Amino acid sequence: MHLRNRKAPKDSVHHPVFARYYARASVAADAHAGIAAHRAELLTGLSGRVVEIGAGNGLNFAHYPAAVSEVVAVEPERSLRQLAVEAAMRAKVSVDVLPGTAEALPVEDQGFDAAVASLVLCTVRDVPKALAEIRRVLRPGGELRFFEHGLAAERGLARVQRVLDRTVWPRLMGGCHTARDTLAAIREAGFEFGAYRSLRVPDPGPRTPTSPCVLGVAYRPRADLV
């Protein structure tokens, strides 16, 4: 198997203030906004080798089913990566946490049965490149499990999202963008969709720029060749 030469520096993403905020807020969201249940739904039925993109503080790790033989979790931010390492030690499946970015995954071609993108595509610097990397590392027919917030269907909220993305939101939220169209990006990257659904987070609860979400699965085409 070929391991491409990845040139991204260890800490090419560094948001220490946001990382401290996210570490607290994500735990609260899991407990009170229904995120933990969505994580469990996202990962149900996975098996074999899995690569997780932007693992954050490792909140997905507790939800991986026993049929998963190995998780390789890539996280570029130093503080969150350390928390992910601690979460990996508590996980019931084997988890290896690596530094790296979504646009330059430090793993081999066609080495994984599934990839997981969970609340991360909003923050990557180059979404098409990140999805191309995910496609590269999946075996033909491999799954991309995604749970992402993105562009609202309602015109008013979408307008607010776009204004935020052009101004304060990415600076305050570690590079997050609220108005990215996840489904369109996955389709344009050449994946084939399985089942997916739209949802609102939290539901019920106040509507925010990050409330519109999608959760589902797409596949690298079986006829695909690197």
C-alpha positions in Angstrom: 0.0 0.0 0.0 1.2 3.4 -0.9 1.6 6.1 1.8 1.8 9.5 0.1 4.3 12.0 1.3 2.3 14.4 3.5 3.9 17.8 3.9 1.5 19.5 6.3 3.2 20.6 9.5 2.1 19.1 12.7 0.2 22.2 13.9 -0.8 23.8 10.7 -4.1 24.5 12.4 -3.8 26.2 15.7 -6.8 27.8 17.5 -6.0 27.4 21.2 -8.7 29.8 22.5 -11.4 28.2 20.3 -10.2 24.7 21.2 -10.8 25.4 24.9 -14.3 26.7 24.1 -15.1 23.8 21.8 -13.9 21.2 24.3 -16.5 22.5 26.8 -19.3 23.4 24.3 -19.1 20.1 22.5 -19.6 18.1 25.6 -22.5 20.2 26.6 -24.1 19.8 23.1 -23.7 16.1 23.3 -25.6 16.1 26.6 -28.2 18.7 26.0 -28.7 19.2 22.3 -29.0 15.6 21.1 -25.6 15.4 19.4 -24.6 12.2 21.2 -27.6 10.4 19.7 -26.7 11.7 16.2 -23.1 10.5 16.7 -24.4 7.0 17.6 -26.7 7.0 14.5 -23.8 8.1 12.3 -21.6 5.3 13.4 -24.1 2.4 13.7 -23.2 -0.6 11.5 -19.6 0.4 10.7 -17.0 -2.3 10.5 -13.3 -2.8 9.5 -10.8 0.0 9.3 -12.1 3.6 9.7 -10.4 6.9 9.2 -12.0 9.8 11.1 -11.4 13.3 9.7 -11.0 16.1 12.2 -11.6 14.0 15.3 -11.7 17.1 17.6 -11.7 16.0 21.2 -12.7 12.5 20.4 -16.4 12.4 21.3 -17.2 10.0 18.5 -14.8 7.3 19.9 -17.2 6.0 22.5 -19.8 5.3 19.8 -17.8 3.1 17.5 -19.3 -0.5 17.3 -17.2 -3.5 18.2 -17.0 -4.6 14.5 -14.6 -1.7 13.8 -11.1 -3.2 13.9 -9.2 0.1 13.9 -9.9 3.8 13.9 -7.2 6.2 12.6 -8.3 9.6 13.8 -6.7 12.7 12.2 -6.8 16.0 14.1 -4.7 19.1 13.2 -5.3 21.2 16.4 -2.8 20.4 19.1 -5.0 21.0 22.2 -7.9 19.0 20.7 -5.6 16.3 19.6 -4.4 15.8 23.1 -7.9 15.5 24.3 -8.6 13.0 21.5 -5.6 10.9 22.7 -7.1 10.8 26.2 -10.5 9.8 24.7 -8.8 7.1 22.6 -7.4 5.5 25.8 -11.0 5.1 27.1 -12.5 3.8 23.8 -13.6 0.2 23.5 -12.1 -0.1 20.0 -8.5 0.5 18.9 -8.0 4.2 18.1 -4.8 5.8 16.8 -4.7 9.6 16.9 -2.5 11.3 14.3 -1.6 15.0 13.5 -2.6 16.0 10.0 -5.2 18.0 7.9 -8.1 16.8 5.9 -6.5 18.1 2.8 -3.3 16.0 3.3 -4.3 12.8 5.1 -1.2 10.9 6.4 -2.6 7.5 5.5 -2.3 5.1 2.5 -4.4 4.9 -0.7 -7.5 2.6 -0.5 -6.6 1.6 3.0 -10.0 2.1 4.7 -13.4 0.6 4.7 -15.1 3.8 5.9 -14.4 7.4 6.5 -16.2 9.6 9.1 -16.7 13.4 8.7 -18.5 14.7 11.7 -18.9 18.5 12.1 -15.6 19.1 10.4 -16.3 20.0 6.7 -17.4 23.4 7.9 -13.9 24.2 9.0 -11.5 22.7 6.4 -9.8 25.2 4.2 -10.3 23.4 0.9 -13.4 21.2 0.9 -12.9 19.7 -2.6 -9.4 18.8 -1.8 -10.4 17.3 1.5 -13.1 15.2 -0.1 -10.6 14.1 -2.8 -8.4 12.9 0.0 -11.2 11.0 1.6 -12.0 9.4 -1.8 -8.3 8.5 -2.2 -8.0 6.7 1.1 -11.3 4.7 0.8 -11.3 1.4 -0.9 -13.7 1.3 -3.9 -17.2 0.8 -2.5 -16.1 2.3 0.9 -18.4 4.4 2.9 -18.3 8.1 3.8 -20.4 8.7 6.9 -21.2 12.4 7.3 -22.9 14.5 10.0 -22.5 18.2 9.1 -24.2 21.5 9.5 -24.6 23.7 6.5 -26.6 25.9 4.2 -30.2 26.5 5.4 -33.1 25.8 3.0 -34.9 29.0 4.3 -33.8 32.1 2.4 -33.7 34.3 5.4 -31.5 32.1 7.5 -29.3 31.4 4.5 -28.8 35.1 4.0 -27.7 35.5 7.7 -25.3 32.5 7.3 -23.6 34.1 4.3 -23.2 37.4 6.1 -21.7 35.7 9.1 -19.3 33.7 6.9 -18.0 36.9 5.3 -17.5 38.7 8.6 -17.1 37.4 12.2 -18.0 33.8 12.3 -14.9 32.1 11.0 -12.7 34.3 13.1 -14.6 33.5 16.3 -15.3 29.9 15.6 -12.0 28.4 14.6 -12.5 28.7 10.8 -16.1 27.4 10.8 -18.4 28.4 7.9 -22.1 28.1 8.4 -23.3 28.3 4.7 -21.4 25.4 3.0 -23.5 23.1 1.0 -22.3 19.7 2.2 -24.4 17.5 -0.1 -23.4 19.4 -3.2 -19.7 19.2 -2.3 -20.0 15.4 -1.7 -21.8 15.0 -5.0 -19.3 17.1 -6.9 -16.4 15.0 -5.4 -17.8 12.0 -7.2 -19.4 10.1 -4.3 -22.6 8.1 -4.8 -25.2 8.8 -2.1 -26.9 6.2 0.0 -29.5 7.2 2.6 -29.3 10.6 4.2 -31.7 13.0 6.0 -31.9 16.6 7.0 -32.3 17.5 10.6 -32.3 20.4 13.0 -30.0 20.8 16.0 -31.2 21.2 18.6 -34.7 20.0 17.9 -36.7 21.3 19.7 -34.9 24.4 20.6 -33.7 27.8 19.4 -32.8 28.0 15.7 -29.2 29.1 15.2 -27.0 29.6 12.1 -25.6 26.0 12.7 -29.0 24.3 13.2 -29.5 23.0 9.7 -27.7 19.6 9.5 -27.5 16.6 7.2 -26.6 13.0 8.3 -26.1 10.1 6.1 -23.8 7.9 4.0 -22.1 8.2 0.5 -19.9 5.7 -1.2 -16.7 5.8 -3.3 -17.8 4.2 -6.6 -16.9 0.5 -6.8 -15.4 1.0 -10.3 -13.2 3.8 -9.0 -9.4 3.6 -9.5 -6.7 5.7 -8.1 
